[in-house]
Amino acid sequence: MPNRLSQIIEKREDALLSDWLKLQTQTVGSGKERISEAELRINAHDFVQALRQGLAHGKIDDIGQSAWSGMRDVLSNLSRQRASQGFSSSETAKFIFSFKTVLFRELNEAYKGEAAAAAEDVIAASDLLDRLGLFVIEEYQKTREAVIVRQQQEMLELSTPVVELWAGILALPLIGTLDSARTQVVMQNLLEAIVAREADLAIIDITGVPTVDTLVAQHLLKTVAAARLMGAECIISGIRPQIAQTIIHLGVDLGSVLTKANLADALRVALRKKNLTVAKV
């Protein structure tokens, strides 16, 4: 039966592609400006070729076989392409599901007078296209998740800049919540900056951190410890009265870390450690 489908598709390929392309143009709707007719034609042609290959050499109920590897590649590329063009997962899946209309029409034409055989192939083809449609949705979601993870990583890196205040003195202003993922980025950026700029003093300013709990305090201590291993001393600034009370209440020991109320005080301490001073001209 898969071979019969493959033969019908091969024999009626031109008509299938022509009718499907017209239907695709209508299905895309408001997305016409995001994808050209040439791209639609290439997508449709690649899909039909991969479909024929899979039907000719693989099982129709198992698209995980090597015979369907070409189809999986086509659909993975399609999902990435449509995701980057701004199409939704449902709009992307319609690419597959819309093929049912033109394929069933050709099957009914090919099986005139053979209702039972036509019904069998229509059901099998429908199940196959449903599986391919679900595969497209899964690939689309993977693509979107990868994009979101990458954007989150970029935002984390942008939100943790390391600034050189003076030769050998770095400042790391933190704004927002400090969680495990962000701590890792903070630590990595700070350590890289210490090495790149040969710094031996780093000011971690938490003025923009809304709350400090036990977990946040532990993250700060880990960052300070990592910097020490690289030969740099850390000063934590931005210790507001509320934060000081919270740290004492939680019983977190910051005794081994130099702390200051604001960034200006921390910079004065750092300059003194460098045997430097700022004077009015």
VODRENRO-530277 format. One record per residue: residue number from 1; x, y, z of N, C-alpha, C in turn. Coordinates in steps of 0.1 Angstrom, whole numbers, plus 5000, padded with zeros to 4 digits. Each point is the difference from the previous one (the first is absolute). Layout:
! VODRENRO-530277
NUM  X  Y  Z  X  Y  Z  X  Y  Z $
...
END
This chain:
! VODRENRO-530277
1  5008  4988  5000  4992  5012  5000  5008  5013  5000 $
2  5012  5000  5008  5008  5012  4999  5005  5002  4986 $
3  5004  4989  4993  5005  5001  4986  4989  5005  4991 $
4  4987  4996  5002  4989  5006  4992  4999  5015  5002 $
5  5001  5004  5012  5000  5015  5003  5012  5007  4993 $
6  5011  4994  5001  5012  5005  4994  4999  5001  4985 $
7  4994  4990  4994  4998  5000  4985  4990  5011  4996 $
8  4990  5001  5008  4989  5010  4996  5006  5014  5002 $
9  5008  5002  5010  5006  5013  5002  5010  5004  4989 $
10  5008  4989  4996  5009  5002  4989  4993  5003  4987 $
11  4990  4993  4998  4993  5002  4987  4993  5013  4999 $
12  4994  5005  5012  4992  5012  5000  5008  5012  5007 $
13  5013  4999  5000  5008  5009  5008  4998  5015  4995 $
14  5000  5002  4987  4998  5014  4995  4987  5006  5004 $
15  4989  4992  4999  4987  5005  5003  4999  5002  5015 $
16  5006  4991  5008  5000  5001  5015  5007  5013  5004 $
17  5012  5002  4994  5007  5012  5004  4993  5013  4996 $
18  4994  5000  4988  4993  5012  4995  4989  5003  5009 $
19  4991  4990  5003  4988  5003  5008  5004  5003  5015 $
20  5011  4994  5004  5004  5002  5014  5006  5014  5002 $
21  5007  5004  4989  5006  5014  5001  4989  5011  5000 $
22  4990  4997  4993  4988  5010  5000  4994  5000  5014 $
23  4998  4988  5005  4994  4999  5014  5009  5006  5010 $
24  5013  4998  4999  5010  5006  5009  5000  5015  5000 $
25  4998  5006  4988  5000  5014  4999  4988  5006  5008 $
26  4989  4992  4999  4988  5005  5008  5002  4997  5015 $
27  5006  4989  5003  5001  4996  5014  5010  5010  5008 $
28  5010  5004  4993  5010  5009  5006  4993  5013  5004 $
29  4991  5005  4992  4992  5012  5004  5008  5012  5002 $
30  4999  5005  5013  5007  5013  5003  5015  4998  5000 $
31  5005  4988  4999  5015  4998  5000  5006  5001  4986 $
32  4992  5004  4990  5006  5000  4987  5012  5009  4999 $
33  5001  5011  5007  5011  5009  4999  5012  4994  5007 $
34  4999  4989  5008  5011  4994  5007  5006  4988  4992 $
35  4993  4995  4991  5006  4989  4992  4996  5002  4985 $
36  5009  4997  4991  4997  5002  4986  4994  4988  4994 $
37  4995  5001  4988  4994  4989  4993  5011  4990  4996 $
38  5012  5005  4998  5011  4991  4996  5004  4991  5012 $
39  5000  5006  5012  5003  4992  5012  4989  4989  5002 $
40  4987  5004  4998  4990  4991  5002  5001  4988  4990 $
41  5004  5004  4988  5002  4989  4989  5011  4991  5004 $
42  5011  5005  5005  5011  4992  5004  4997  4991  5012 $
43  4993  5005  5010  4995  4992  5011  4991  4989  4996 $
44  4991  5003  4991  4990  4990  4995  5007  4989  4992 $
45  5009  5004  4991  5007  4990  4992  5009  4991  5009 $
46  5007  5006  5010  5009  4992  5009  4991  4990  5008 $
47  4989  5005  5004  4991  4991  5008  4995  4988  4992 $
48  4995  5003  4988  4995  4989  4992  5011  4990  4996 $
49  5012  5005  4997  5011  4991  4997  5003  4991  5012 $
50  5000  5006  5012  5003  4992  5012  4989  4991  5003 $
51  4988  5004  4997  4988  4991  5003  5001  4988  4991 $
52  5003  5001  4987  5002  4989  4991  5011  4991  5005 $
53  5011  5006  5004  5011  4991  5005  4996  4992  5012 $
54  4993  5006  5009  4996  4993  5012  4990  4989  4997 $
55  4991  5003  4992  4989  4990  4996  5006  4989  4993 $
56  5010  5002  4991  5006  4990  4992  5009  4990  5008 $
57  5006  5005  5011  5010  4992  5006  4998  4998  5015 $
58  4990  5006  5006  4997  4999  5014  4986  4996  5004 $
59  4998  4998  5012  4987  4997  5005  4992  5012  5002 $
60  4987  5000  4997  4991  5012  5000  4997  5004  5015 $
61  5001  4990  5009  4996  5003  5014  5012  5002  5009 $
62  5012  5002  4994  5012  5003  5008  5009  5010  4993 $
63  4999  5013  5003  5008  5010  4993  5013  5001  5007 $
64  5003  4992  5010  5013  5000  5007  5010  4992  4992 $
65  4996  4992  4990  5009  4992  4992  5010  5008  4992 $
66  5011  4994  4996  5010  5007  4992  4994  5004  4986 $
67  4991  4993  4995  4993  5003  4987  4994  5014  5001 $
68  4996  5004  5012  4993  5013  5002  5009  5011  5004 $
69  5013  4997  5000  5010  5010  5005  4999  5013  4991 $
70  4999  4998  4987  4999  5012  4991  4988  5008  5004 $
71  4988  4994  5003  4988  5007  5004  5002  5008  5013 $
72  5007  4993  5010  5002  5007  5012  5009  5012  4999 $
73  5010  4999  4991  5009  5011  4997  4992  5012  4994 $
74  4992  4996  4990  4991  5010  4993  4991  5008  5010 $
75  4994  4992  5009  4991  5006  5009  5007  5008  5011 $
76  5012  4995  5004  5008  5008  5010  5004  5013  4995 $
77  5005  5000  4987  5004  5013  4994  4988  5009  4998 $
78  4988  4994  4996  4988  5008  4998  4996  5007  5013 $
79  5001  4992  5011  4996  5005  5013  5009  5012  5004 $
80  5013  4999  4998  5009  5010  5004  4998  5013  4991 $
81  4997  4997  4987  4998  5011  4991  4987  5008  5003 $
82  4989  4992  5003  4987  5007  5003  5001  5007  5013 $
83  5007  4994  5010  5002  5007  5013  5007  5013  4999 $
84  5011  5000  4992  5007  5013  4998  4993  5010  4992 $
85  4990  4995  4992  4992  5010  4992  4988  5005  5008 $
86  4998  4995  5012  4989  5005  5008  4987  4993  5000 $
87  5000  4988  4993  4988  4992  5000  4998  4993  5013 $
88  4987  4997  5003  4997  4993  5013  5001  4985  4997 $
89  5000  4992  5010  5001  4985  4999  4988  4995  4992 $
90  4988  5005  5002  4988  4996  4993  5001  5003  4985 $
91  5005  5012  4997  5002  5005  4986  5010  4991  4993 $
92  5010  4996  5008  5011  4991  4994  4994  4986  4997 $
93  4992  4995  5009  4994  4987  4999  4990  4999  4988 $
94  4994  5011  4997  4990  5001  4989  5007  4996  4987 $
95  5013  5002  4999  5007  4997  4988  4998  4985  4997 $
96  5001  4992  5011  4998  4985  4998  4985  4997  4998 $
97  4992  5005  5009  4986  4996  5000  4993  5004  4987 $
98  5004  5011  4994  4993  5005  4988  5003  4990  4988 $
99  5011  4992  5002  5003  4990  4989  4989  4989  4999 $
100  4993  4998  5011  4989  4990  5000  4990  5003  4990 $
101  4996  5012  4999  4989  5004  4990  5004  4996  4986 $
102  5012  5004  4995  5003  4997  4986  5003  4985  4999 $
103  5006  4993  5010  5004  4986  4999  4987  4992  4999 $
104  4990  5002  5009  4988  4993  5000  4992  5001  4987 $
105  5001  5012  4994  4993  5002  4988  5006  4991  4989 $
106  5014  4999  5000  5006  4992  4990  4998  4985  5002 $
107  4999  4996  5013  4998  4986  5003  4986  4996  4996 $
108  4990  5009  5002  4986  4997  4996  5000  4999  4985 $
109  5007  5008  4993  5001  5000  4985  5006  4987  4995 $
110  5011  4996  5007  5007  4988  4996  4993  4987  5003 $
111  4991  5000  5010  4993  4988  5005  4986  5000  4996 $
112  4996  5005  4989  4987  5000  4995  4994  4986  4999 $
113  4989  4997  5007  4994  4987  5000  5007  4991  5010 $
114  5010  5004  5008  5006  4992  5010  4999  5007  5013 $
115  4988  5001  5005  4997  5007  5012  5008  4995  5012 $
116  5001  4986  5002  5006  4994  5011  5015  5004  5000 $
117  5007  4998  4988  5014  5003  4999  5003  5015  5003 $
118  4991  5008  4994  5002  5015  5002  4999  5003  5015 $
119  4990  4994  5007  4998  5003  5014  5012  4996  5008 $
120  5006  4988  4997  5011  4995  5007  5012  5010  4998 $
121  5003  5004  4988  5011  5009  4998  4998  5014  5005 $
122  4988  5005  5000  4997  5013  5006  5002  5000  5015 $
123  4996  4989  5006  5002  4999  5015  5015  4999  5003 $
124  5007  4992  4993  5014  4998  5002  5008  5014  4997 $
125  4996  5006  4990  5007  5013  4996  4997  5011  5011 $
126  4987  5000  5004  4996  5009  5011  5008  4998  5012 $
127  5002  4988  5005  5007  4997  5012  5015  5004  4998 $
128  5006  4998  4988  5013  5003  4997  5002  5015  5001 $
129  4991  5008  4994  5002  5014  4999  4997  5006  5014 $
130  4992  4994  5008  4998  5004  5014  5013  4999  5008 $
131  5007  4988  4998  5013  4998  5007  5010  5011  4995 $
132  5000  5002  4987  5010  5010  4995  4996  5014  5006 $
133  4987  5003  5001  4996  5013  5005  5004  5002  5015 $
134  4999  4989  5008  5004  5001  5014  5015  5001  5001 $
135  5007  4993  4991  5015  5002  5000  5004  5014  4997 $
136  4993  5007  4991  5003  5014  4997  4998  5008  5012 $
137  4989  4998  5007  4997  5008  5012  5011  4998  5011 $
138  5004  4988  5002  5010  4997  5009  5013  5007  4997 $
139  5004  4999  4987  5012  5006  4995  4999  5016  5002 $
140  4989  5005  4997  4997  5014  5001  5002  5004  5015 $
141  4995  4993  5009  5001  5003  5014  5014  4999  5005 $
142  5008  4990  4995  5014  4999  5003  5007  5013  4996 $
143  4997  5004  4987  5007  5012  4995  4997  5012  5008 $
144  4987  5002  5004  4996  5012  5008  5006  4999  5014 $
145  5001  4988  5006  5006  4999  5013  5015  5003  4999 $
146  5007  4996  4989  5014  5003  4999  5002  5015  4998 $
147  4991  5007  4993  5001  5014  4998  4998  5007  5013 $
148  4990  4996  5008  4997  5006  5013  5012  4998  5010 $
149  5006  4988  5000  5012  4998  5008  5011  5009  4996 $
150  5002  5001  4987  5011  5009  4995  4998  5014  5004 $
151  4987  5005  4999  4997  5014  5003  5002  5002  5015 $
152  4996  4990  5008  5001  5002  5015  5015  5001  5003 $
153  5008  4991  4994  5015  5001  5002  5006  5013  4996 $
154  4995  5005  4989  5005  5014  4995  4996  5011  5010 $
155  4987  4999  5005  4996  5009  5010  5008  5000  5013 $
156  5003  4988  5004  5008  4998  5012  5013  5006  4999 $
157  5007  4998  4988  5013  5006  4997  4999  5015  5000 $
158  4990  5005  4994  4998  5015  4999  4997  5006  5013 $
159  4994  4993  5009  4996  5005  5013  5011  4999  5011 $
160  5011  4994  4996  5011  4999  5010  5013  5005  4994 $
161  5001  5013  4997  5012  5006  4994  5011  5002  5011 $
162  5012  4998  4996  5011  5002  5009  5007  5013  4995 $
163  5001  5010  5009  5005  5013  4996  5014  5002  5007 $
164  5009  5005  4993  5013  5004  5006  5000  5014  5005 $
165  5000  5002  5013  4999  5013  5006  5014  5007  5000 $
166  5010  4992  5002  5014  5005  5001  5009  4988  4996 $
167  5012  5003  4997  5009  4989  4997  5001  4990  5012 $
168  4995  4988  4997  5001  4990  5010  4987  4999  5009 $
169  4991  5009  4998  4988  5001  5008  4987  4998  4991 $
170  4993  4989  5002  4988  4997  4992  4987  5002  5008 $
171  4989  5003  4993  4987  5002  5007  4990  4991  4993 $
172  4992  4993  5007  4990  4991  4994  4987  5004  5007 $
173  4992  5009  4993  4987  5004  5005  4990  4990  4997 $
174  4993  4995  5010  4989  4990  4998  4986  5007  5002 $
175  4991  4997  4990  4987  5005  5001  4990  4988  4998 $
176  4990  4999  5009  4991  4989  4998  5003  4988  5009 $
177  4992  4990  4998  5002  4988  5008  5012  4992  4997 $
178  5007  4995  5010  5012  4992  4998  4997  4985  5003 $
179  4999  4992  4989  4997  4986  5002  5012  4992  4995 $
180  4999  4987  5000  5011  4991  4997  5006  5002  4986 $
181  4991  5001  4990  5004  5002  4987  5007  5013  4998 $
182  4995  5011  5006  5006  5013  4998  5013  5001  5008 $
183  5001  4993  5011  5012  5000  5008  5012  4994  4992 $
184  4996  4989  4992  5011  4994  4992  5005  5010  4990 $
185  4991  5008  4994  5004  5010  4990  5008  5011  5006 $
186  4995  5004  5012  5007  5011  5008  5015  4995  5003 $
187  5001  4988  5005  5013  4995  5004  5009  4999  4988 $
188  4995  4995  4989  5008  4998  4988  5005  5013  4994 $
189  4990  5010  4999  5004  5013  4995  5011  5007  5009 $
190  4998  4999  5013  5009  5006  5009  5014  4994  4999 $
191  5000  4987  5000  5013  4993  5000  5008  5003  4987 $
192  4992  5000  4989  5006  5003  4987  5006  5014  5000 $
193  4992  5010  5006  5005  5013  5000  5012  5002  5009 $
194  5001  4992  5011  5011  5001  5009  5013  4996  4993 $
195  4999  4989  4992  5011  4995  4992  5004  5010  4989 $
196  4990  5004  4992  5002  5009  4989  5006  5013  5004 $
197  4996  5006  5011  5005  5013  5004  5009  5000  5012 $
198  5005  4988  5003  5010  4998  5011  4996  5008  5013 $
199  4987  4998  5003  4995  5008  5012  5002  4992  5013 $
200  5002  5007  5011  5001  4993  5013  4989  5005  5010 $
201  4991  5009  4995  4989  5005  5008  4988  5000  4992 $
202  4989  4995  5006  4987  5000  4993  4989  5005  5010 $
203  4992  5009  4995  4988  5005  5009  4988  4994  4994 $
204  4993  4992  5008  4987  4994  4996  4989  5009  5006 $
205  4993  5008  4992  4990  5009  5005  4986  4994  4999 $
206  4993  4998  5011  4987  4994  5001  4989  5010  5003 $
207  5003  5013  4997  4989  5010  5002  4988  4997  4992 $
208  5001  4994  4988  4988  4997  4992  4994  4987  5003 $
209  5005  4992  5009  4994  4987  5004  4989  5003  5010 $
210  4988  4997  4997  4988  5003  5008  5000  4994  5014 $
211  5003  4987  5000  5000  4992  5013  5013  4991  5001 $
212  5004  4998  5012  5011  4991  5002  4996  4989  5010 $
213  4999  4988  4995  4996  4989  5009  5012  4991  5002 $
214  4998  4989  5006  5012  4991  5002  5006  4995  4987 $
215  4992  4997  4991  5005  4995  4987  5008  5011  4993 $
216  4995  5012  4999  5007  5011  4994  5014  5002  5007 $
217  5000  5000  5014  5012  5002  5007  5010  4989  4997 $
218  4995  4988  4999  5009  4989  4996  5006  5002  4986 $
219  4992  5005  4991  5005  5002  4986  5011  5011  5001 $
220  4998  5010  5008  5010  5011  5001  5013  4995  5006 $
221  4999  4991  5010  5012  4995  5007  5007  4991  4990 $
222  4993  4992  4992  5007  4992  4990  5008  5008  4990 $
223  4994  5011  4995  5006  5009  4991  5013  5006  5006 $
224  4999  5005  5013  5011  5005  5007  5011  4990  5001 $
225  4997  4987  5004  5009  4990  5001  5007  4997  4987 $
226  4993  4999  4989  5006  4998  4987  5010  5011  4996 $
227  4996  5012  5003  5009  5012  4997  5013  4999  5008 $
228  4999  4996  5013  5012  4998  5008  5009  4990  4995 $
229  4994  4989  4994  5009  4990  4994  5008  5005  4988 $
230  4994  5010  4994  5007  5007  4989  5009  5011  5004 $
231  5001  5002  5014  5009  5010  5005  4995  5014  5001 $
232  4986  5001  5000  4994  5013  5001  4991  5001  5013 $
233  5001  5011  5007  4992  5002  5011  4987  5007  4996 $
234  4989  4996  5007  4987  5006  4997  4994  5009  5011 $
235  4993  5010  4996  4993  5009  5009  4985  5000  4996 $
236  4991  4997  5009  4986  5000  4997  4994  5014  5004 $
237  4995  5007  4991  4994  5013  5003  4985  5000  4998 $
238  4993  5010  5005  4985  5001  4999  4993  4993  5011 $
239  5007  4998  5012  4993  4993  5011  4991  5011  5007 $
240  4988  4999  4996  4990  5010  5006  4996  4994  5014 $
241  4994  5009  5008  4996  4996  5014  4991  4987  5000 $
242  4990  5000  4991  4991  4988  4999  5008  4988  4997 $
243  5009  5001  4991  5008  4988  4996  5009  4996  5011 $
244  5006  5009  5007  5009  4997  5012  4992  4992  5010 $
245  4987  5005  5003  4992  4994  5010  4996  4986  4995 $
246  4997  4998  4987  4996  4987  4995  5012  4990  5001 $
247  5012  5005  4997  5012  4991  5000  5002  4995  5015 $
248  4999  5009  5009  5002  4997  5014  4989  4990  5005 $
249  4987  5003  4996  4989  4991  5004  5002  4986  4994 $
250  5005  4999  4988  5002  4987  4994  5012  4993  5005 $
251  5009  5007  5007  5011  4994  5006  5011  4997  4990 $
252  5000  5007  4989  5010  4999  4989  5013  5007  5005 $
253  5011  4993  4999  5013  5005  5004  5007  5007  4988 $
254  5000  5013  5000  5008  5008  4990  5012  5006  5007 $
255  5004  4995  5012  5011  5006  5007  5013  5000  4993 $
256  5002  4990  4991  5013  4999  4993  5000  5009  4987 $
257  4989  5007  4997  4999  5008  4988  4998  5015  5005 $
258  5008  5009  4993  4999  5014  5003  4988  5006  4993 $
259  4991  5006  5008  4988  5006  4995  4999  5015  5002 $
260  4993  5007  4991  4998  5014  5002  4986  5004  4996 $
261  4995  5011  5005  4986  5005  4998  4998  5003  4985 $
262  5009  5006  4994  4998  5005  4986  5013  4998  4991 $
263  4998  5002  4988  5011  4998  4990  5011  5010  5002 $
264  4997  5013  5004  5010  5010  5002  5009  4996  5012 $
265  4994  4995  5011  5009  4996  5011  5009  4988  4996 $
266  4994  4991  4993  5008  4989  4995  5012  5004  4991 $
267  4997  5010  4992  5011  5005  4991  5011  5006  5008 $
268  4996  5008  5011  5010  5006  5008  5009  4990  5007 $
269  4994  4989  5005  5008  4990  5006  5009  4993  4990 $
270  4995  4998  4988  5008  4994  4989  5012  5008  4997 $
271  4998  5013  4999  5010  5010  4996  5011  5000  5011 $
272  4996  5000  5013  5009  4999  5011  5009  4988  5000 $
273  4993  4989  4996  5008  4987  4999  5010  5001  4989 $
274  4998  5009  4990  5009  5002  4989  5010  5011  5003 $
275  4999  5005  5013  5008  5012  5003  4998  5012  4991 $
276  4987  5002  4997  4995  5011  4992  4990  5008  5007 $
277  4999  5012  4996  4990  5009  5007  4994  5010  4989 $
278  4988  5004  5002  4994  5010  4991  5000  5013  5007 $
279  5005  5011  4994  5001  5013  5006  4994  5010  4991 $
280  4994  5011  5006  4995  5011  4992  5012  5008  4993 $
281  4998  5004  4988  5010  5008  4993  4998  5014  5003 $
END
